[in-house]
Amino acid sequence: MDVDVLIIGGGIAGLWTLDQLRQRGYRAVLVENRELGYGQTITSQGIIHGGLKYSLRGVLTASANEIREMPLIWRECLSGQREPNLSSATVRSHCCYLWQTDSLASQAGMWGASIQLRVKPETISASHRPELLKQSPGNVYRLDEQVVSPGSVLQCLKKRNQDALLLCDQKQGIEFSRSQQGTINSVNIRCQGDELHLVPGCVVMTAGIGNQQLNEAAGRKQPMQRRPLQMVLVRGELEMFQGHCVDGAKTRMTITSEVISTGEVVWQLGGQVAELGVSMSAEELIQHAAKELQAILPGLNIESLKFATYQVDRAEKKISLGLRPDSPQVIKHKNLLTCWPTKLAFAPRAAGMIEEMITNQLNLKPSVIPGENENLWKDWPVPHVAESPWETVENWYQISGETVSSLPALPAKHAA
């Protein structure tokens, strides 16, 4: 069966690209071997960054310059003013807070090159601070960066593109056939004993960590780097809160939150605490995170809170010295494009780069009327959306003084 574009990997970059290409009239289909968003997307904290955290050294970095247009694009999509229409997705908050500790490094490094950014920090007076930041000794700012629930965005994109999503087996679910010149001629998709033969004009890989193995299966070695994190989850009687604690040019901690099925609020803790946590055991990281929370939020009572950790790798195109790429990376080889979006917020930019390469470098033209893609695979299994990390972690802990004690296991599904 002929298709214009075959996308492999159902994270935010793959789904956004699928939606955009189908809106333009390309016959596009996406294949996923696990759940939509599994790995990087579903574990993202959901902040639509506008670049401030990348300009804390006082200059407009390449990262800040690349990402500064993203909040407006997302805001228009989330309000239904722009395609893809994501108005049914959950917006956790329409802003984040940015606050400083009383360290000299923190006081020295706030404003950076923010004057050149689209989203600028607004100083919050002491009387208007959120309750959690009432006792903060440093300055507090409001940052109009929206925070979304990644799972709800994935659900929205799935609903819009249900008829173009294909599940395949986790092992040996995809097989490539290549020409002598290295062009991908066809791809066999296998799922639960059935097989589908596709002839794509272009193959786009947006599978995160899976890109490396997929490239090798397609006959090409594509260098990739991983930057690991060990994130911390905290649940209990907490306030809904989204924000960054900044020390100089470092994000000491990023906190995002969501109400979960038990009625509790869960916080995800990222930033430096998650980067340093890679070298710690879960118990050590929980103790460290608890001390950091008490240091940056002096009024927070942690005694009744429950903690957990999970690990995730950020997959990126290999960069000299292992540095973080400043923008989405899209690499072309024959009719194969490999994409690493770098961050959730970059999904529109990544999709635009892919469409431009398909149109201008591969010279592929849309083959159907825009918005009228037919359902050619109505009986084929469709991948589900991945569960959020707090629904899948196995071990929760409680802190008693200096001791971290294990709690009874929660039900595996929708436990937290």
SULUR-V390111 format. One line per field, one symbol per residue. psi: psi as a letter, one per 40 degrees, with the letter a starting at -180 (. if undefined). burial: I if it has 16 or more other C-alpha atoms within 10 Angstrom, else O. A space follows every 50 residues. Layout:
psi=???
burial=???
//
This chain:
psi=hhidhhhhhfaddddddddddddeeigiihhhebihehbdddeieehgie edeeeeeeigidddddededddddddddeeeiiihfeeihhdieiiihii aeiddddefddbfddeidhiihhhideeiiddedeheaihihhfhihihd ddddddddddfdeehhiiidhfehhihiideehhdihhhhhfeiihhigi dihhhfebdedddddddeehhhhiihhiihihihiagiihhhihhhhbei gdhhhiiihideeihhhhhaadddddedeiiddddddddddddddegdeh hedeihiiiiiihhhiihiheeihieiihhhhhbfhhhhhediddedddd dddddddddddefhiieihhefhihefdeiihiihiiideeeidhiiihh behhiiiiiiidhfd.
burial=OOIIIIIIIIIIIIIIIIIIIIIIIIIIIIIIIIIIIIIIIIIIIIIIII IIIIIIIOOIIOIIIIIIIIIIIIIIIIOOOOOIIIIOIIIIIOIIIIII IOOOOIIIIIIIIIOIIIIIIOIIOOOOIOOOIOOIOOIIIIIIIIIIII IIIIIIIIOOIIIIIIIIIOOOIIOOIOOOOOIIIIIIIIIOOOOOOIII IIIIIIIIIOIIOIIOOIOOOIOIIIOIIIIIIIIIOIIIIIIIIIIIII IIIIIIIIIIOOOIIIIIIIIIIIOOIIOOOIIOIIIOIIOOIOOIIOOI OIOOIIIIIIIIOIIIIIOOOOOIIIIIIIOOOOIIIIIIIIIIIIIIII IIIIIOIIOOOIOIOIOIOOOOIOOOOOOIOIIIIIIIIIIIIIIIIIIO OOOIOOOOOOOOOOOI
//
